[in-house]
Amino acid sequence: MIGYTTRRDTTLGEVEGLTVSLSAAEEKLAQLAARKERRQSATFLGMPPFTQASGRGRNDSEAGNRK
């Protein structure tokens, strides 16, 4: 009977260890996916586009074509 109990406890310990490893692997994959998403997205710096900063844009003809 001692051998059965030991084997059962060992198996339960292995299952618990695999479950912890799986959870850690899933968390790491989520971190990597989040990092990839951050690197692929543009960062808004609060600066206007060049056409707005230079006073040039689509409405130049309405403004009398000032240069």
mmCIF file of the N, C-alpha and C atoms, coordinates in Angstrom:
data_MODEL
# 
_entry.id   MODEL 
# 
loop_
_atom_site.group_PDB 
_atom_site.id 
_atom_site.type_symbol 
_atom_site.label_atom_id 
_atom_site.label_alt_id 
_atom_site.label_comp_id 
_atom_site.label_asym_id 
_atom_site.label_entity_id 
_atom_site.label_seq_id 
_atom_site.pdbx_PDB_ins_code 
_atom_site.Cartn_x 
_atom_site.Cartn_y 
_atom_site.Cartn_z 
_atom_site.occupancy 
_atom_site.B_iso_or_equiv 
_atom_site.pdbx_formal_charge 
_atom_site.auth_seq_id 
_atom_site.auth_comp_id 
_atom_site.auth_asym_id 
_atom_site.auth_atom_id 
_atom_site.pdbx_PDB_model_num 
ATOM 1   N N  . MET A 1 1  ? 0.805  -1.197 0.000   1.00 0.00 ? 1  MET A N  1 
ATOM 2   C CA . MET A 1 1  ? 0.000  0.000  0.000   1.00 0.00 ? 1  MET A CA 1 
ATOM 3   C C  . MET A 1 1  ? 0.854  1.271  0.000   1.00 0.00 ? 1  MET A C  1 
ATOM 4   N N  . ILE A 1 2  ? 2.021  1.186  0.595   1.00 0.00 ? 2  ILE A N  1 
ATOM 5   C CA . ILE A 1 2  ? 2.897  2.357  0.657   1.00 0.00 ? 2  ILE A CA 1 
ATOM 6   C C  . ILE A 1 2  ? 3.332  2.761  -0.748  1.00 0.00 ? 2  ILE A C  1 
ATOM 7   N N  . GLY A 1 3  ? 3.624  1.809  -1.614  1.00 0.00 ? 3  GLY A N  1 
ATOM 8   C CA . GLY A 1 3  ? 4.043  2.109  -2.977  1.00 0.00 ? 3  GLY A CA 1 
ATOM 9   C C  . GLY A 1 3  ? 2.965  2.828  -3.762  1.00 0.00 ? 3  GLY A C  1 
ATOM 10  N N  . TYR A 1 4  ? 1.711  2.440  -3.580  1.00 0.00 ? 4  TYR A N  1 
ATOM 11  C CA . TYR A 1 4  ? 0.599  3.088  -4.290  1.00 0.00 ? 4  TYR A CA 1 
ATOM 12  C C  . TYR A 1 4  ? 0.449  4.535  -3.850  1.00 0.00 ? 4  TYR A C  1 
ATOM 13  N N  . THR A 1 5  ? 0.516  4.771  -2.543  1.00 0.00 ? 5  THR A N  1 
ATOM 14  C CA . THR A 1 5  ? 0.373  6.125  -2.012  1.00 0.00 ? 5  THR A CA 1 
ATOM 15  C C  . THR A 1 5  ? 1.512  7.009  -2.497  1.00 0.00 ? 5  THR A C  1 
ATOM 16  N N  . THR A 1 6  ? 2.701  6.494  -2.478  1.00 0.00 ? 6  THR A N  1 
ATOM 17  C CA . THR A 1 6  ? 3.858  7.267  -2.939  1.00 0.00 ? 6  THR A CA 1 
ATOM 18  C C  . THR A 1 6  ? 3.741  7.592  -4.415  1.00 0.00 ? 6  THR A C  1 
ATOM 19  N N  . ARG A 1 7  ? 3.355  6.619  -5.216  1.00 0.00 ? 7  ARG A N  1 
ATOM 20  C CA . ARG A 1 7  ? 3.212  6.826  -6.650  1.00 0.00 ? 7  ARG A CA 1 
ATOM 21  C C  . ARG A 1 7  ? 2.114  7.853  -6.926  1.00 0.00 ? 7  ARG A C  1 
ATOM 22  N N  . ARG A 1 8  ? 0.986  7.748  -6.197  1.00 0.00 ? 8  ARG A N  1 
ATOM 23  C CA . ARG A 1 8  ? -0.125 8.681  -6.382  1.00 0.00 ? 8  ARG A CA 1 
ATOM 24  C C  . ARG A 1 8  ? 0.312  10.093 -6.013  1.00 0.00 ? 8  ARG A C  1 
ATOM 25  N N  . ASP A 1 9  ? 1.002  10.241 -4.883  1.00 0.00 ? 9  ASP A N  1 
ATOM 26  C CA . ASP A 1 9  ? 1.466  11.565 -4.458  1.00 0.00 ? 9  ASP A CA 1 
ATOM 27  C C  . ASP A 1 9  ? 2.462  12.147 -5.446  1.00 0.00 ? 9  ASP A C  1 
ATOM 28  N N  . THR A 1 10 ? 3.335  11.301 -5.973  1.00 0.00 ? 10 THR A N  1 
ATOM 29  C CA . THR A 1 10 ? 4.306  11.753 -6.967  1.00 0.00 ? 10 THR A CA 1 
ATOM 30  C C  . THR A 1 10 ? 3.596  12.224 -8.226  1.00 0.00 ? 10 THR A C  1 
ATOM 31  N N  . THR A 1 11 ? 2.613  11.464 -8.671  1.00 0.00 ? 11 THR A N  1 
ATOM 32  C CA . THR A 1 11 ? 1.853  11.834 -9.867  1.00 0.00 ? 11 THR A CA 1 
ATOM 33  C C  . THR A 1 11 ? 1.112  13.142 -9.656  1.00 0.00 ? 11 THR A C  1 
ATOM 34  N N  . LEU A 1 12 ? 0.483  13.309 -8.487  1.00 0.00 ? 12 LEU A N  1 
ATOM 35  C CA . LEU A 1 12 ? -0.212 14.561 -8.198  1.00 0.00 ? 12 LEU A CA 1 
ATOM 36  C C  . LEU A 1 12 ? 0.754  15.735 -8.160  1.00 0.00 ? 12 LEU A C  1 
ATOM 37  N N  . GLY A 1 13 ? 1.942  15.512 -7.620  1.00 0.00 ? 13 GLY A N  1 
ATOM 38  C CA . GLY A 1 13 ? 2.959  16.557 -7.599  1.00 0.00 ? 13 GLY A CA 1 
ATOM 39  C C  . GLY A 1 13 ? 3.423  16.932 -8.989  1.00 0.00 ? 13 GLY A C  1 
ATOM 40  N N  . GLU A 1 14 ? 3.567  15.944 -9.854  1.00 0.00 ? 14 GLU A N  1 
ATOM 41  C CA . GLU A 1 14 ? 3.963  16.210 -11.238 1.00 0.00 ? 14 GLU A CA 1 
ATOM 42  C C  . GLU A 1 14 ? 2.880  16.993 -11.968 1.00 0.00 ? 14 GLU A C  1 
ATOM 43  N N  . VAL A 1 15 ? 1.627  16.619 -11.742 1.00 0.00 ? 15 VAL A N  1 
ATOM 44  C CA . VAL A 1 15 ? 0.517  17.330 -12.379 1.00 0.00 ? 15 VAL A CA 1 
ATOM 45  C C  . VAL A 1 15 ? 0.488  18.777 -11.905 1.00 0.00 ? 15 VAL A C  1 
ATOM 46  N N  . GLU A 1 16 ? 0.682  18.988 -10.608 1.00 0.00 ? 16 GLU A N  1 
ATOM 47  C CA . GLU A 1 16 ? 0.699  20.345 -10.076 1.00 0.00 ? 16 GLU A CA 1 
ATOM 48  C C  . GLU A 1 16 ? 1.850  21.146 -10.673 1.00 0.00 ? 16 GLU A C  1 
ATOM 49  N N  . GLY A 1 17 ? 3.010  20.524 -10.791 1.00 0.00 ? 17 GLY A N  1 
ATOM 50  C CA . GLY A 1 17 ? 4.160  21.200 -11.385 1.00 0.00 ? 17 GLY A CA 1 
ATOM 51  C C  . GLY A 1 17 ? 3.921  21.559 -12.843 1.00 0.00 ? 17 GLY A C  1 
ATOM 52  N N  . LEU A 1 18 ? 3.298  20.656 -13.581 1.00 0.00 ? 18 LEU A N  1 
ATOM 53  C CA . LEU A 1 18 ? 2.989  20.941 -14.988 1.00 0.00 ? 18 LEU A CA 1 
ATOM 54  C C  . LEU A 1 18 ? 1.959  22.059 -15.110 1.00 0.00 ? 18 LEU A C  1 
ATOM 55  N N  . THR A 1 19 ? 1.003  22.085 -14.204 1.00 0.00 ? 19 THR A N  1 
ATOM 56  C CA . THR A 1 19 ? -0.014 23.137 -14.218 1.00 0.00 ? 19 THR A CA 1 
ATOM 57  C C  . THR A 1 19 ? 0.624  24.501 -13.959 1.00 0.00 ? 19 THR A C  1 
ATOM 58  N N  . VAL A 1 20 ? 1.540  24.547 -13.004 1.00 0.00 ? 20 VAL A N  1 
ATOM 59  C CA . VAL A 1 20 ? 2.249  25.800 -12.707 1.00 0.00 ? 20 VAL A CA 1 
ATOM 60  C C  . VAL A 1 20 ? 3.084  26.223 -13.915 1.00 0.00 ? 20 VAL A C  1 
ATOM 61  N N  . SER A 1 21 ? 3.757  25.270 -14.548 1.00 0.00 ? 21 SER A N  1 
ATOM 62  C CA . SER A 1 21 ? 4.577  25.576 -15.727 1.00 0.00 ? 21 SER A CA 1 
ATOM 63  C C  . SER A 1 21 ? 3.711  26.091 -16.876 1.00 0.00 ? 21 SER A C  1 
ATOM 64  N N  . LEU A 1 22 ? 2.562  25.476 -17.068 1.00 0.00 ? 22 LEU A N  1 
ATOM 65  C CA . LEU A 1 22 ? 1.657  25.916 -18.131 1.00 0.00 ? 22 LEU A CA 1 
ATOM 66  C C  . LEU A 1 22 ? 1.172  27.333 -17.867 1.00 0.00 ? 22 LEU A C  1 
ATOM 67  N N  . SER A 1 23 ? 0.819  27.628 -16.624 1.00 0.00 ? 23 SER A N  1 
ATOM 68  C CA . SER A 1 23 ? 0.365  28.977 -16.278 1.00 0.00 ? 23 SER A CA 1 
ATOM 69  C C  . SER A 1 23 ? 1.468  30.003 -16.522 1.00 0.00 ? 23 SER A C  1 
ATOM 70  N N  . ALA A 1 24 ? 2.683  29.666 -16.157 1.00 0.00 ? 24 ALA A N  1 
ATOM 71  C CA . ALA A 1 24 ? 3.811  30.581 -16.371 1.00 0.00 ? 24 ALA A CA 1 
ATOM 72  C C  . ALA A 1 24 ? 4.074  30.790 -17.857 1.00 0.00 ? 24 ALA A C  1 
ATOM 73  N N  . ALA A 1 25 ? 3.970  29.732 -18.641 1.00 0.00 ? 25 ALA A N  1 
ATOM 74  C CA . ALA A 1 25 ? 4.185  29.840 -20.091 1.00 0.00 ? 25 ALA A CA 1 
ATOM 75  C C  . ALA A 1 25 ? 3.096  30.701 -20.729 1.00 0.00 ? 25 ALA A C  1 
ATOM 76  N N  . GLU A 1 26 ? 1.856  30.532 -20.302 1.00 0.00 ? 26 GLU A N  1 
ATOM 77  C CA . GLU A 1 26 ? 0.763  31.340 -20.849 1.00 0.00 ? 26 GLU A CA 1 
ATOM 78  C C  . GLU A 1 26 ? 0.932  32.808 -20.483 1.00 0.00 ? 26 GLU A C  1 
ATOM 79  N N  . GLU A 1 27 ? 1.393  33.084 -19.262 1.00 0.00 ? 27 GLU A N  1 
ATOM 80  C CA . GLU A 1 27 ? 1.636  34.463 -18.843 1.00 0.00 ? 27 GLU A CA 1 
ATOM 81  C C  . GLU A 1 27 ? 2.758  35.087 -19.668 1.00 0.00 ? 27 GLU A C  1 
ATOM 82  N N  . LYS A 1 28 ? 3.814  34.327 -19.922 1.00 0.00 ? 28 LYS A N  1 
ATOM 83  C CA . LYS A 1 28 ? 4.931  34.831 -20.723 1.00 0.00 ? 28 LYS A CA 1 
ATOM 84  C C  . LYS A 1 28 ? 4.484  35.123 -22.151 1.00 0.00 ? 28 LYS A C  1 
ATOM 85  N N  . LEU A 1 29 ? 3.664  34.249 -22.720 1.00 0.00 ? 29 LEU A N  1 
ATOM 86  C CA . LEU A 1 29 ? 3.145  34.495 -24.067 1.00 0.00 ? 29 LEU A CA 1 
ATOM 87  C C  . LEU A 1 29 ? 2.300  35.760 -24.105 1.00 0.00 ? 29 LEU A C  1 
ATOM 88  N N  . ALA A 1 30 ? 1.511  35.997 -23.075 1.00 0.00 ? 30 ALA A N  1 
ATOM 89  C CA . ALA A 1 30 ? 0.696  37.216 -23.012 1.00 0.00 ? 30 ALA A CA 1 
ATOM 90  C C  . ALA A 1 30 ? 1.594  38.456 -22.932 1.00 0.00 ? 30 ALA A C  1 
ATOM 91  N N  . GLN A 1 31 ? 2.681  38.373 -22.161 1.00 0.00 ? 31 GLN A N  1 
ATOM 92  C CA . GLN A 1 31 ? 3.622  39.493 -22.067 1.00 0.00 ? 31 GLN A CA 1 
ATOM 93  C C  . GLN A 1 31 ? 4.280  39.775 -23.420 1.00 0.00 ? 31 GLN A C  1 
ATOM 94  N N  . LEU A 1 32 ? 4.681  38.718 -24.109 1.00 0.00 ? 32 LEU A N  1 
ATOM 95  C CA . LEU A 1 32 ? 5.318  38.894 -25.418 1.00 0.00 ? 32 LEU A CA 1 
ATOM 96  C C  . LEU A 1 32 ? 4.344  39.478 -26.431 1.00 0.00 ? 32 LEU A C  1 
ATOM 97  N N  . ALA A 1 33 ? 3.103  39.042 -26.394 1.00 0.00 ? 33 ALA A N  1 
ATOM 98  C CA . ALA A 1 33 ? 2.085  39.582 -27.309 1.00 0.00 ? 33 ALA A CA 1 
ATOM 99  C C  . ALA A 1 33 ? 1.846  41.058 -27.025 1.00 0.00 ? 33 ALA A C  1 
ATOM 100 N N  . ALA A 1 34 ? 1.813  41.435 -25.748 1.00 0.00 ? 34 ALA A N  1 
ATOM 101 C CA . ALA A 1 34 ? 1.611  42.840 -25.384 1.00 0.00 ? 34 ALA A CA 1 
ATOM 102 C C  . ALA A 1 34 ? 2.794  43.688 -25.841 1.00 0.00 ? 34 ALA A C  1 
ATOM 103 N N  . ARG A 1 35 ? 4.016  43.160 -25.686 1.00 0.00 ? 35 ARG A N  1 
ATOM 104 C CA . ARG A 1 35 ? 5.204  43.893 -26.130 1.00 0.00 ? 35 ARG A CA 1 
ATOM 105 C C  . ARG A 1 35 ? 5.184  44.085 -27.647 1.00 0.00 ? 35 ARG A C  1 
ATOM 106 N N  . LYS A 1 36 ? 4.802  43.042 -28.367 1.00 0.00 ? 36 LYS A N  1 
ATOM 107 C CA . LYS A 1 36 ? 4.725  43.130 -29.822 1.00 0.00 ? 36 LYS A CA 1 
ATOM 108 C C  . LYS A 1 36 ? 3.699  44.174 -30.240 1.00 0.00 ? 36 LYS A C  1 
ATOM 109 N N  . GLU A 1 37 ? 2.564  44.200 -29.559 1.00 0.00 ? 37 GLU A N  1 
ATOM 110 C CA . GLU A 1 37 ? 1.510  45.171 -29.874 1.00 0.00 ? 37 GLU A CA 1 
ATOM 111 C C  . GLU A 1 37 ? 1.998  46.596 -29.627 1.00 0.00 ? 37 GLU A C  1 
ATOM 112 N N  . ARG A 1 38 ? 2.719  46.801 -28.525 1.00 0.00 ? 38 ARG A N  1 
ATOM 113 C CA . ARG A 1 38 ? 3.239  48.144 -28.230 1.00 0.00 ? 38 ARG A CA 1 
ATOM 114 C C  . ARG A 1 38 ? 4.248  48.584 -29.272 1.00 0.00 ? 38 ARG A C  1 
ATOM 115 N N  . ARG A 1 39 ? 5.082  47.667 -29.741 1.00 0.00 ? 39 ARG A N  1 
ATOM 116 C CA . ARG A 1 39 ? 6.114  48.031 -30.719 1.00 0.00 ? 39 ARG A CA 1 
ATOM 117 C C  . ARG A 1 39 ? 5.520  48.316 -32.093 1.00 0.00 ? 39 ARG A C  1 
ATOM 118 N N  . GLN A 1 40 ? 4.383  47.728 -32.397 1.00 0.00 ? 40 GLN A N  1 
ATOM 119 C CA . GLN A 1 40 ? 3.785  47.920 -33.714 1.00 0.00 ? 40 GLN A CA 1 
ATOM 120 C C  . GLN A 1 40 ? 2.880  49.145 -33.770 1.00 0.00 ? 40 GLN A C  1 
ATOM 121 N N  . SER A 1 41 ? 2.489  49.672 -32.638 1.00 0.00 ? 41 SER A N  1 
ATOM 122 C CA . SER A 1 41 ? 1.586  50.818 -32.645 1.00 0.00 ? 41 SER A CA 1 
ATOM 123 C C  . SER A 1 41 ? 2.395  52.112 -32.677 1.00 0.00 ? 41 SER A C  1 
ATOM 124 N N  . ALA A 1 42 ? 1.816  53.135 -33.262 1.00 0.00 ? 42 ALA A N  1 
ATOM 125 C CA . ALA A 1 42 ? 2.468  54.433 -33.352 1.00 0.00 ? 42 ALA A CA 1 
ATOM 126 C C  . ALA A 1 42 ? 2.381  55.144 -32.007 1.00 0.00 ? 42 ALA A C  1 
ATOM 127 N N  . THR A 1 43 ? 3.374  55.942 -31.725 1.00 0.00 ? 43 THR A N  1 
ATOM 128 C CA . THR A 1 43 ? 3.383  56.716 -30.487 1.00 0.00 ? 43 THR A CA 1 
ATOM 129 C C  . THR A 1 43 ? 3.004  58.141 -30.822 1.00 0.00 ? 43 THR A C  1 
ATOM 130 N N  . PHE A 1 44 ? 1.948  58.642 -30.198 1.00 0.00 ? 44 PHE A N  1 
ATOM 131 C CA . PHE A 1 44 ? 1.506  60.014 -30.432 1.00 0.00 ? 44 PHE A CA 1 
ATOM 132 C C  . PHE A 1 44 ? 2.332  60.950 -29.570 1.00 0.00 ? 44 PHE A C  1 
ATOM 133 N N  . LEU A 1 45 ? 3.038  61.864 -30.189 1.00 0.00 ? 45 LEU A N  1 
ATOM 134 C CA . LEU A 1 45 ? 3.906  62.787 -29.477 1.00 0.00 ? 45 LEU A CA 1 
ATOM 135 C C  . LEU A 1 45 ? 3.250  64.133 -29.221 1.00 0.00 ? 45 LEU A C  1 
ATOM 136 N N  . GLY A 1 46 ? 2.041  64.314 -29.696 1.00 0.00 ? 46 GLY A N  1 
ATOM 137 C CA . GLY A 1 46 ? 1.346  65.571 -29.481 1.00 0.00 ? 46 GLY A CA 1 
ATOM 138 C C  . GLY A 1 46 ? 1.749  66.647 -30.470 1.00 0.00 ? 46 GLY A C  1 
ATOM 139 N N  . MET A 1 47 ? 2.457  66.278 -31.507 1.00 0.00 ? 47 MET A N  1 
ATOM 140 C CA . MET A 1 47 ? 2.897  67.254 -32.509 1.00 0.00 ? 47 MET A CA 1 
ATOM 141 C C  . MET A 1 47 ? 1.930  67.235 -33.686 1.00 0.00 ? 47 MET A C  1 
ATOM 142 N N  . PRO A 1 48 ? 1.614  68.411 -34.217 1.00 0.00 ? 48 PRO A N  1 
ATOM 143 C CA . PRO A 1 48 ? 0.722  68.441 -35.374 1.00 0.00 ? 48 PRO A CA 1 
ATOM 144 C C  . PRO A 1 48 ? 1.446  67.954 -36.621 1.00 0.00 ? 48 PRO A C  1 
ATOM 145 N N  . PRO A 1 49 ? 0.700  67.496 -37.607 1.00 0.00 ? 49 PRO A N  1 
ATOM 146 C CA . PRO A 1 49 ? 1.336  67.122 -38.878 1.00 0.00 ? 49 PRO A CA 1 
ATOM 147 C C  . PRO A 1 49 ? 2.033  68.329 -39.504 1.00 0.00 ? 49 PRO A C  1 
ATOM 148 N N  . PHE A 1 50 ? 2.996  68.084 -40.359 1.00 0.00 ? 50 PHE A N  1 
ATOM 149 C CA . PHE A 1 50 ? 3.766  69.167 -40.976 1.00 0.00 ? 50 PHE A CA 1 
ATOM 150 C C  . PHE A 1 50 ? 2.874  70.162 -41.706 1.00 0.00 ? 50 PHE A C  1 
ATOM 151 N N  . THR A 1 51 ? 1.846  69.673 -42.395 1.00 0.00 ? 51 THR A N  1 
ATOM 152 C CA . THR A 1 51 ? 0.985  70.581 -43.159 1.00 0.00 ? 51 THR A CA 1 
ATOM 153 C C  . THR A 1 51 ? 0.287  71.578 -42.244 1.00 0.00 ? 51 THR A C  1 
ATOM 154 N N  . GLN A 1 52 ? -0.057 71.185 -41.038 1.00 0.00 ? 52 GLN A N  1 
ATOM 155 C CA . GLN A 1 52 ? -0.679 72.117 -40.100 1.00 0.00 ? 52 GLN A CA 1 
ATOM 156 C C  . GLN A 1 52 ? 0.362  73.060 -39.505 1.00 0.00 ? 52 GLN A C  1 
ATOM 157 N N  . ALA A 1 53 ? 1.538  72.558 -39.194 1.00 0.00 ? 53 ALA A N  1 
ATOM 158 C CA . ALA A 1 53 ? 2.574  73.382 -38.581 1.00 0.00 ? 53 ALA A CA 1 
ATOM 159 C C  . ALA A 1 53 ? 3.111  74.424 -39.549 1.00 0.00 ? 53 ALA A C  1 
ATOM 160 N N  . SER A 1 54 ? 3.143  74.109 -40.831 1.00 0.00 ? 54 SER A N  1 
ATOM 161 C CA . SER A 1 54 ? 3.700  75.035 -41.818 1.00 0.00 ? 54 SER A CA 1 
ATOM 162 C C  . SER A 1 54 ? 2.647  75.985 -42.369 1.00 0.00 ? 54 SER A C  1 
ATOM 163 N N  . GLY A 1 55 ? 1.400  75.769 -42.024 1.00 0.00 ? 55 GLY A N  1 
ATOM 164 C CA . GLY A 1 55 ? 0.337  76.615 -42.540 1.00 0.00 ? 55 GLY A CA 1 
ATOM 165 C C  . GLY A 1 55 ? -0.122 76.175 -43.913 1.00 0.00 ? 55 GLY A C  1 
ATOM 166 N N  . ARG A 1 56 ? 0.363  75.060 -44.396 1.00 0.00 ? 56 ARG A N  1 
ATOM 167 C CA . ARG A 1 56 ? -0.038 74.549 -45.699 1.00 0.00 ? 56 ARG A CA 1 
ATOM 168 C C  . ARG A 1 56 ? -1.030 73.424 -45.499 1.00 0.00 ? 56 ARG A C  1 
ATOM 169 N N  . GLY A 1 57 ? -1.992 73.361 -46.335 1.00 0.00 ? 57 GLY A N  1 
ATOM 170 C CA . GLY A 1 57 ? -2.967 72.296 -46.215 1.00 0.00 ? 57 GLY A CA 1 
ATOM 171 C C  . GLY A 1 57 ? -3.962 72.350 -47.358 1.00 0.00 ? 57 GLY A C  1 
ATOM 172 N N  . ARG A 1 58 ? -5.016 71.669 -47.230 1.00 0.00 ? 58 ARG A N  1 
ATOM 173 C CA . ARG A 1 58 ? -6.008 71.608 -48.296 1.00 0.00 ? 58 ARG A CA 1 
ATOM 174 C C  . ARG A 1 58 ? -6.775 72.906 -48.450 1.00 0.00 ? 58 ARG A C  1 
ATOM 175 N N  . ASN A 1 59 ? -6.783 73.721 -47.424 1.00 0.00 ? 59 ASN A N  1 
ATOM 176 C CA . ASN A 1 59 ? -7.580 74.941 -47.481 1.00 0.00 ? 59 ASN A CA 1 
ATOM 177 C C  . ASN A 1 59 ? -6.785 76.137 -47.995 1.00 0.00 ? 59 ASN A C  1 
ATOM 178 N N  . ASP A 1 60 ? -5.642 75.928 -48.633 1.00 0.00 ? 60 ASP A N  1 
ATOM 179 C CA . ASP A 1 60 ? -4.857 77.032 -49.176 1.00 0.00 ? 60 ASP A CA 1 
ATOM 180 C C  . ASP A 1 60 ? -5.630 77.808 -50.227 1.00 0.00 ? 60 ASP A C  1 
ATOM 181 N N  . SER A 1 61 ? -6.407 77.127 -51.053 1.00 0.00 ? 61 SER A N  1 
ATOM 182 C CA . SER A 1 61 ? -7.145 77.822 -52.091 1.00 0.00 ? 61 SER A CA 1 
ATOM 183 C C  . SER A 1 61 ? -8.235 78.694 -51.484 1.00 0.00 ? 61 SER A C  1 
ATOM 184 N N  . GLU A 1 62 ? -8.780 78.278 -50.372 1.00 0.00 ? 62 GLU A N  1 
ATOM 185 C CA . GLU A 1 62 ? -9.801 79.078 -49.710 1.00 0.00 ? 62 GLU A CA 1 
ATOM 186 C C  . GLU A 1 62 ? -9.192 80.280 -49.005 1.00 0.00 ? 62 GLU A C  1 
ATOM 187 N N  . ALA A 1 63 ? -7.927 80.207 -48.656 1.00 0.00 ? 63 ALA A N  1 
ATOM 188 C CA . ALA A 1 63 ? -7.250 81.288 -47.942 1.00 0.00 ? 63 ALA A CA 1 
ATOM 189 C C  . ALA A 1 63 ? -6.576 82.262 -48.907 1.00 0.00 ? 63 ALA A C  1 
ATOM 190 N N  . GLY A 1 64 ? -6.838 82.146 -50.174 1.00 0.00 ? 64 GLY A N  1 
ATOM 191 C CA . GLY A 1 64 ? -6.261 83.071 -51.146 1.00 0.00 ? 64 GLY A CA 1 
ATOM 192 C C  . GLY A 1 64 ? -4.874 82.666 -51.593 1.00 0.00 ? 64 GLY A C  1 
ATOM 193 N N  . ASN A 1 65 ? -4.514 81.444 -51.446 1.00 0.00 ? 65 ASN A N  1 
ATOM 194 C CA . ASN A 1 65 ? -3.222 80.905 -51.861 1.00 0.00 ? 65 ASN A CA 1 
ATOM 195 C C  . ASN A 1 65 ? -2.065 81.729 -51.313 1.00 0.00 ? 65 ASN A C  1 
ATOM 196 N N  . ARG A 1 66 ? -2.100 82.019 -50.038 1.00 0.00 ? 66 ARG A N  1 
ATOM 197 C CA . ARG A 1 66 ? -0.977 82.750 -49.419 1.00 0.00 ? 66 ARG A CA 1 
ATOM 198 C C  . ARG A 1 66 ? 0.266  81.862 -49.394 1.00 0.00 ? 66 ARG A C  1 
ATOM 199 N N  . LYS A 1 67 ? 1.410  82.494 -49.628 1.00 0.00 ? 67 LYS A N  1 
ATOM 200 C CA . LYS A 1 67 ? 2.690  81.772 -49.595 1.00 0.00 ? 67 LYS A CA 1 
ATOM 201 C C  . LYS A 1 67 ? 3.661  82.452 -48.707 1.00 0.00 ? 67 LYS A C  1 
# 
